[in-house]
Amino acid sequence: MSQTLRHVPLDALHRELGAKMGGFAGFDMPIQYPAGLKAEHLHTRERAGLFDVSHMGQIRIRPIDGQIASLHRELQAALPLDFDGWPVGLQRYSLLLNDNGGIEDDLMLVNLGSEVRMVVNAGNRDADFAELARRCPGLAFEWVDAALIALQGPSAEQALARLDPQAASMRFMQACELSLLGAACFTTRSGYTGEDGYEISIPLSHAEQVVRQLLADADVAPVGLGARDTLRLEAGLPLHGNDIGPDTTPVEAGLGFAIPKSRRRGGAREGGFPGSQRILAQFVDGAPRKLVGLLSFEPIPIRAHAPIVDDADQAIGEVTSGTVSPSLNQPVMLAYLNADALRASADGKFKAQVRDKRPAVQVTPLPFVAKRYKR
């Protein structure tokens, strides 16, 4: 029996713009527009792309007893956070971890003082909501019923500042409320492309009006989830369900930065979050595998699940995301490789297994394309 897909608030506008729609995480989403994936990708790198990400879950979190101390205490037990030194109005990246240290989801949270705003991945939104409510019985969790768009690229600031000049003064990971065509829009300077840009939560009553106004800017074009995926891969950003998941730890995935030093060994709030024992041990002893970037100079697309082999044709890892980079015109990949094999390799050169072919791949520092956040 086929699943009934949910529709985002801007569904009719996407169809009017000629979007190719497709199912993603239970939602009918724009995958690409008539310009095509490569053109949308390059337009975002060169000017600005507008993405509908309303399938993501937006959550408001408040203490039931009204005490900020309760908000901090419960979230710090549920997640590897530390509110000390976390300024009000600043967004941070965090992880919902299981008891074995695996990543159930990656999250974006904004400290607003008396409450926290959170964005969770679409495919996990209901499970995350239920799990966080279970872990934090003293907190109230409430869905934010609003459209969510991402405006990304070097022209994003100019385009958004035409509607509210305050947008230009924001810095990477800062949050504030912008007034866009009379609507109060909760906005963060962040995104998932490696480019400068914003994620904007728009009241449903104003969503189409604001989006149409942004698209009226000659520098702004609609961009689908297809190009969003190639952009994030070029930026070396992991995708939950592909590159990270319940069986991968933050240390394996190169996401150790999401665990504050105060929550690590010797820190003021050492451990105390799900999976902390295994994760803190890996910080000291290392992890058995590592998520790395791979480049290939051969014209053979290398996709997820392709094995990576050594000179003896022994499997040492697997690709988790792969594409032909529109910016670099060559295959790029994220892959988990055996840590011992990585240490033993003098040059980081291996081979991918693609049917009967063995294209050479080279371990390379991430990101593949430099990030351009406005810090």
C-alpha positions as CSV (number, residue, x, y, z in Angstrom):
1,M,0.0,0.0,0.0
2,S,1.5,3.3,-1.0
3,Q,2.1,6.0,1.6
4,T,0.0,9.2,1.4
5,L,2.5,12.0,1.1
6,R,2.1,15.2,3.2
7,H,2.1,18.6,1.4
8,V,4.1,21.6,2.5
9,P,2.4,25.0,2.7
10,L,3.9,26.2,-0.6
11,D,3.0,23.1,-2.6
12,A,0.8,25.0,-5.1
13,L,3.5,27.6,-5.8
14,H,6.1,24.8,-6.5
15,R,3.8,23.3,-9.0
16,E,3.1,26.7,-10.6
17,L,6.9,27.1,-11.0
18,G,7.1,23.8,-12.8
19,A,8.8,21.8,-10.1
20,K,9.3,18.1,-10.5
21,M,7.8,16.7,-7.2
22,G,8.8,13.6,-5.4
23,G,8.4,11.8,-2.1
24,F,11.0,12.6,0.6
25,A,10.7,11.7,4.3
26,G,6.9,11.4,3.9
27,F,6.4,14.7,2.1
28,D,5.8,15.6,-1.5
29,M,8.7,17.9,-2.2
30,P,10.2,19.9,-5.1
31,I,13.2,17.8,-6.3
32,Q,14.1,20.2,-9.1
33,Y,12.7,22.9,-11.3
34,P,12.8,23.3,-15.1
35,A,16.4,24.8,-15.1
36,G,17.6,21.4,-13.8
37,L,19.8,20.3,-10.9
38,K,23.2,21.5,-12.2
39,A,21.9,25.0,-13.1
40,E,20.2,25.3,-9.7
41,H,23.4,24.1,-7.9
42,L,25.6,26.6,-9.8
43,H,23.1,29.5,-9.4
44,T,23.2,29.0,-5.6
45,R,27.0,29.0,-5.6
46,E,27.1,32.2,-7.8
47,R,24.0,34.1,-6.7
48,A,21.2,32.8,-4.4
49,G,18.9,29.8,-4.3
50,L,15.6,29.6,-2.4
51,F,14.8,26.2,-0.9
52,D,11.6,25.1,0.7
53,V,12.5,23.1,3.8
54,S,9.1,23.2,5.5
55,H,9.2,19.4,5.8
56,M,11.7,19.9,8.7
57,G,10.2,19.9,12.2
58,Q,10.2,23.2,14.0
59,I,9.8,22.8,17.8
60,R,9.4,25.3,20.7
61,I,10.7,24.0,24.1
62,R,9.7,25.7,27.4
63,P,9.9,24.7,31.1
64,I,6.6,23.7,32.5
65,D,7.4,25.3,35.8
66,G,8.6,28.5,34.1
67,Q,12.1,28.2,35.5
68,I,15.1,28.6,33.2
69,A,17.1,26.3,35.4
70,S,14.7,23.5,34.7
71,L,15.0,24.1,30.9
72,H,18.8,23.9,31.2
73,R,18.9,20.9,33.5
74,E,16.6,18.7,31.5
75,L,18.1,19.5,28.1
76,Q,21.6,19.0,29.4
77,A,20.6,15.6,30.6
78,A,19.0,14.7,27.3
79,L,21.6,16.2,24.9
80,P,25.3,16.9,25.0
81,L,24.7,20.6,25.6
82,D,26.1,23.2,28.0
83,F,24.2,26.4,28.5
84,D,27.1,28.1,30.3
85,G,28.8,30.3,27.7
86,W,25.9,29.9,25.3
87,P,24.7,33.4,24.5
88,V,21.0,34.1,24.1
89,G,20.2,34.5,20.4
90,L,22.9,32.1,19.2
91,Q,22.2,28.8,17.3
92,R,24.2,25.6,18.0
93,Y,24.4,22.2,16.3
94,S,23.7,19.2,18.6
95,L,23.0,15.5,18.4
96,L,20.2,13.3,19.7
97,L,22.2,10.2,20.8
98,N,21.2,6.7,21.9
99,D,22.6,4.8,24.8
100,N,25.3,3.3,22.6
101,G,26.5,6.7,21.4
102,G,24.8,6.4,18.0
103,I,23.3,9.4,16.3
104,E,19.5,9.2,16.2
105,D,19.3,12.7,14.7
106,D,21.3,15.9,14.3
107,L,19.6,19.1,15.5
108,M,19.8,22.8,15.3
109,L,18.9,24.7,18.5
110,V,18.7,28.4,19.4
111,N,19.0,29.6,23.0
112,L,16.3,32.2,23.5
113,G,16.7,32.5,27.3
114,S,13.3,31.4,28.6
115,E,12.9,28.9,25.7
116,V,14.7,27.0,23.0
117,R,13.8,26.7,19.4
118,M,14.8,23.5,17.6
119,V,14.8,22.2,14.1
120,V,14.9,18.4,13.5
121,N,15.1,16.4,10.3
122,A,11.9,15.6,8.5
123,G,12.2,11.8,8.6
124,N,12.7,11.8,12.3
125,R,10.5,14.6,13.4
126,D,7.8,12.6,15.1
127,A,10.2,10.2,16.7
128,D,12.4,13.0,17.9
129,F,9.4,14.9,19.4
130,A,8.3,11.8,21.3
131,E,11.8,10.8,22.5
132,L,12.6,14.3,23.8
133,A,9.3,14.5,25.6
134,R,10.0,11.2,27.2
135,R,13.5,12.3,28.3
136,C,12.4,15.7,29.5
137,P,9.1,15.3,31.4
138,G,9.5,18.8,32.9
139,L,9.5,20.5,29.5
140,A,6.7,21.4,27.2
141,F,7.3,20.6,23.5
142,E,5.2,22.4,20.9
143,W,5.2,22.2,17.1
144,V,5.7,25.5,15.3
145,D,3.2,25.5,12.4
146,A,5.0,27.7,9.9
147,A,6.7,27.5,6.6
148,L,10.5,27.2,6.6
149,I,12.6,28.4,3.7
150,A,16.4,28.6,3.2
151,L,17.9,31.4,1.2
152,Q,21.5,30.5,0.3
153,G,24.3,32.0,-1.7
154,P,26.5,35.1,-2.0
155,S,23.5,37.3,-3.0
156,A,21.3,36.0,-0.1
157,E,22.1,38.9,2.2
158,Q,21.4,41.6,-0.3
159,A,18.1,40.0,-1.3
160,L,16.8,39.5,2.3
161,A,18.1,42.9,3.5
162,R,15.8,44.6,0.9
163,L,12.9,43.3,3.0
164,D,14.5,44.0,6.4
165,P,17.9,45.8,6.6
166,Q,18.5,44.0,9.9
167,A,19.4,40.9,8.0
168,A,22.7,42.4,6.9
169,S,24.0,42.8,10.5
170,M,23.4,39.1,11.4
171,R,26.4,36.8,11.6
172,F,26.7,33.1,11.1
173,M,24.5,31.1,13.6
174,Q,22.9,34.2,15.0
175,A,19.1,34.3,15.3
176,C,16.7,37.2,15.4
177,E,13.1,38.1,14.4
178,L,12.9,39.9,11.0
179,S,9.9,41.8,9.8
180,L,9.2,40.6,6.2
181,L,6.3,42.3,4.5
182,G,4.7,42.9,7.9
183,A,5.2,39.3,9.1
184,A,7.4,38.5,12.2
185,C,9.8,35.8,10.9
186,F,12.1,33.9,13.2
187,T,15.4,33.8,11.2
188,T,18.8,32.2,11.7
189,R,21.9,33.0,9.6
190,S,22.7,29.4,8.7
191,G,22.0,26.7,6.1
192,Y,23.0,23.4,4.6
193,T,24.9,24.4,1.5
194,G,28.2,25.7,2.7
195,E,27.2,29.2,1.4
196,D,26.3,32.2,3.4
197,G,22.5,32.4,3.9
198,Y,19.5,32.2,6.1
199,E,16.8,29.8,7.3
200,I,13.5,31.7,7.7
201,S,10.4,30.6,9.6
202,I,7.4,32.4,8.0
203,P,3.8,32.5,9.4
204,L,1.5,30.5,7.1
205,S,-0.6,33.6,6.4
206,H,2.4,35.4,4.8
207,A,4.5,32.5,3.4
208,E,3.6,32.7,-0.3
209,Q,3.7,36.5,-0.3
210,V,7.2,36.6,1.2
211,V,8.5,33.8,-1.1
212,R,7.1,35.4,-4.2
213,Q,8.7,38.7,-3.2
214,L,12.1,37.0,-2.7
215,L,11.8,35.2,-6.1
216,A,11.1,38.5,-7.8
217,D,14.7,39.4,-7.1
218,A,16.7,38.7,-10.3
219,D,19.5,37.0,-8.2
220,V,17.1,34.5,-6.5
221,A,16.0,31.3,-8.1
222,P,14.0,28.4,-6.7
223,V,16.1,25.3,-6.0
224,G,15.0,21.8,-5.2
225,L,16.2,19.1,-2.9
226,G,18.3,17.5,-5.6
227,A,20.7,20.4,-5.7
228,R,20.5,20.8,-1.9
229,D,22.0,17.4,-1.7
230,T,24.9,18.0,-4.1
231,L,25.6,21.4,-2.4
232,R,25.8,19.9,1.1
233,L,28.0,17.1,-0.2
234,E,30.4,19.5,-1.7
235,A,30.5,21.3,1.6
236,G,31.3,18.0,3.4
237,L,28.1,18.2,5.5
238,P,26.7,14.7,6.6
239,L,23.2,13.7,5.9
240,H,21.3,11.7,8.5
241,G,20.3,8.4,7.1
242,N,23.2,8.3,4.7
243,D,26.4,9.5,6.5
244,I,25.3,9.4,10.1
245,G,22.7,7.3,11.9
246,P,22.0,5.2,15.0
247,D,25.1,3.0,14.3
248,T,27.6,5.9,14.0
249,T,29.1,7.9,16.8
250,P,30.1,11.6,16.6
251,V,33.8,10.7,16.8
252,E,33.5,8.3,13.9
253,A,31.6,10.9,11.9
254,G,33.9,13.8,12.6
255,L,31.3,15.6,14.6
256,G,33.2,15.7,17.9
257,F,32.8,19.5,17.9
258,A,29.2,19.0,18.8
259,I,30.3,17.7,22.2
260,P,31.4,20.7,24.3
261,K,34.7,20.4,26.1
262,S,32.8,20.8,29.4
263,R,31.0,17.5,28.6
264,R,34.1,15.6,27.9
265,R,36.6,14.0,30.3
266,G,37.8,16.4,32.9
267,G,35.1,19.0,32.0
268,A,32.9,20.8,34.4
269,R,29.9,18.7,33.3
270,E,31.6,15.6,32.2
271,G,29.4,12.9,30.6
272,G,25.8,12.6,31.9
273,F,24.2,12.4,28.4
274,P,23.1,9.2,26.5
275,G,26.0,7.3,25.1
276,S,28.6,9.4,26.8
277,Q,30.7,6.5,28.1
278,R,31.4,5.2,24.6
279,I,31.8,8.6,23.0
280,L,34.2,9.9,25.7
281,A,36.3,6.7,25.4
282,Q,36.6,7.3,21.6
283,F,37.8,10.8,22.1
284,V,40.8,9.3,24.0
285,D,41.3,6.0,22.3
286,G,40.1,6.8,18.8
287,A,37.3,5.2,16.8
288,P,37.6,2.0,14.7
289,R,36.5,3.9,11.5
290,K,36.4,7.4,10.2
291,L,34.2,9.4,7.9
292,V,36.4,10.9,5.2
293,G,36.2,12.8,1.9
294,L,37.2,11.0,-1.3
295,L,37.9,12.4,-4.7
296,S,38.2,10.5,-8.0
297,F,39.7,11.8,-11.2
298,E,38.1,9.1,-13.3
299,P,34.8,9.8,-15.1
300,I,32.9,7.1,-13.3
301,P,30.1,8.1,-10.9
302,I,30.6,6.5,-7.5
303,R,27.4,6.3,-5.4
304,A,26.4,5.3,-1.9
305,H,27.1,1.7,-0.8
306,A,30.1,1.3,-3.2
307,P,32.8,-0.7,-1.4
308,I,36.3,0.9,-1.0
309,V,39.1,-1.6,-1.3
310,D,42.9,-1.6,-0.8
311,D,45.6,-2.8,-3.2
312,A,44.9,-6.4,-2.2
313,D,41.2,-5.9,-3.2
314,Q,40.2,-6.2,0.5
315,A,37.2,-4.1,1.6
316,I,38.2,-1.4,4.0
317,G,35.1,0.8,3.9
318,E,32.0,1.9,2.1
319,V,30.8,5.1,0.4
320,T,27.8,6.7,2.2
321,S,27.2,9.6,-0.2
322,G,28.5,10.2,-3.7
323,T,27.9,12.4,-6.7
324,V,29.7,14.0,-9.6
325,S,30.3,17.5,-8.2
326,P,28.7,20.2,-10.4
327,S,31.3,22.7,-9.1
328,L,34.4,20.5,-9.6
329,N,33.2,18.3,-12.5
330,Q,34.6,15.1,-10.8
331,P,33.3,12.5,-8.5
332,V,33.2,13.3,-4.8
333,M,32.2,11.1,-1.9
334,L,31.9,10.7,1.8
335,A,32.9,7.2,3.1
336,Y,33.6,5.4,6.3
337,L,37.1,3.8,6.1
338,N,38.8,1.5,8.6
339,A,41.0,3.6,10.9
340,D,43.9,1.0,10.7
341,A,43.9,1.1,6.9
342,L,43.9,4.9,6.9
343,R,46.9,4.9,9.2
344,A,48.7,2.3,7.2
345,S,48.3,4.1,3.9
346,A,51.2,6.4,3.0
347,D,49.3,8.4,0.4
348,G,45.5,7.8,1.2
349,K,44.9,6.3,-2.2
350,F,42.4,3.4,-2.6
351,K,39.9,2.1,-5.1
352,A,36.2,2.0,-5.3
353,Q,34.3,-1.0,-6.5
354,V,31.7,-0.1,-9.1
355,R,30.4,-3.2,-10.8
356,D,33.5,-4.6,-12.7
357,K,35.5,-1.4,-12.5
358,R,37.9,-0.1,-9.8
359,P,38.3,3.7,-10.2
360,A,41.0,5.2,-8.0
361,V,40.0,7.4,-5.1
362,Q,42.0,9.8,-3.0
363,V,41.4,10.8,0.6
364,T,41.1,14.6,0.7
365,P,40.4,17.2,3.4
366,L,36.8,18.4,3.7
367,P,35.1,20.4,2.5
368,F,35.5,19.8,-1.2
369,V,34.3,23.4,-1.9
370,A,35.2,26.1,0.6
371,K,32.5,27.3,3.0
372,R,31.6,31.0,2.8
373,Y,29.8,31.7,6.1
374,K,29.7,35.3,7.3
375,R,31.3,35.1,10.7
